[in-house]
Amino acid sequence: MKSIDVFNGDADGLCALHQLRMTEPRTAQLVTGVKRDIQLLSRIEGMHHAIVTVLDVSLDSNRQGLLALLTNQCRVFYADHHFAGDIPKNHNLEAHIDTHPETCTSLIVDRLINGKHRLWSIVGAFGDNLVQKARQKAKALTLATAQINQLQELGELLNYNGYGASIADLHFAPQILYEAVQPFENPFDFYHQSLMLKQLRTGFGSDMDKARKISPILETMVVRLFRLPAESWSRRISGVFINTKTHEKPSKAHALVVANTDGTDRISVRAPLNNKTGADALCRAFPTGGGRTGAAGVNALPPDCFQNFCKAFEKAYAV
Ligand SMILES: [Mn+2]
């Protein structure tokens, strides 16, 4: 039977698949995309009798594709931490869904394989901004502070690479980055040897220098909202930028706006770090919105909704 590995093109998706394939090696067709490109199953819904592994993309967003695959007698293994809605009951579906805000797909896989490649699960958790959780796991392995910082930087740089409107915005197509990581059982070896990682570090530094000059366009006691210009570097840095801002002021909710080429706005929302609630509900109230309780977004907000979004954002986190 043909195997297909479907994974989100961010650090969490990549590290989840890497852990699984080190544990259970398999030659598979890879299906992935930029981090925001989550409707990955729509690309393969015509497949029959395949073994499909799906990682780190919302089941609810892929429901149609999933049901088609199950109808076509595919066997599907699904691990994820995004909003799933009803999980279809089907003997060909093995679903491991945990939407707890302090977990991610790499940590779900870590649990399933009994911590066999825990270092990579920690990289994935850092990538998904679960900094406390990742540090706690790393400390339990008695890693030195310098090593923990390396895993964090690795997670953040892999995650940084996933952000963009299309593959053209990215330094590397996620599939290429995954294939570069694949030979490395130990993330520290990849950290020290990879020239691709070096290139990501340089690109990240230059994007971040530009972003640091940007001030919030709205700031209250409870929220901050930023807008970055509609350029490739903004789209690449947006994820790390908003995470950095959130850590600067952990009691405030954050939103970041970057215009799409069609005039709509792409919005990322982070709930306050010390109260990871409400981001998903806020974003789902707008067309093309979705996500998790702590981190969510609106893919294409019509320009005439922007003021309403600002009001709803302030209101969602008003004390
Ligand atoms: Mn994730």
Boltz pocket constraint, residues with backbone or C-beta under 6 A from the ligand:
constraints:
  - pocket:
      binder: B
      contacts: [[A, 12], [A, 13], [A, 56], [A, 81], [A, 104], [A, 105], [A, 128]]
      max_distance: 6.0
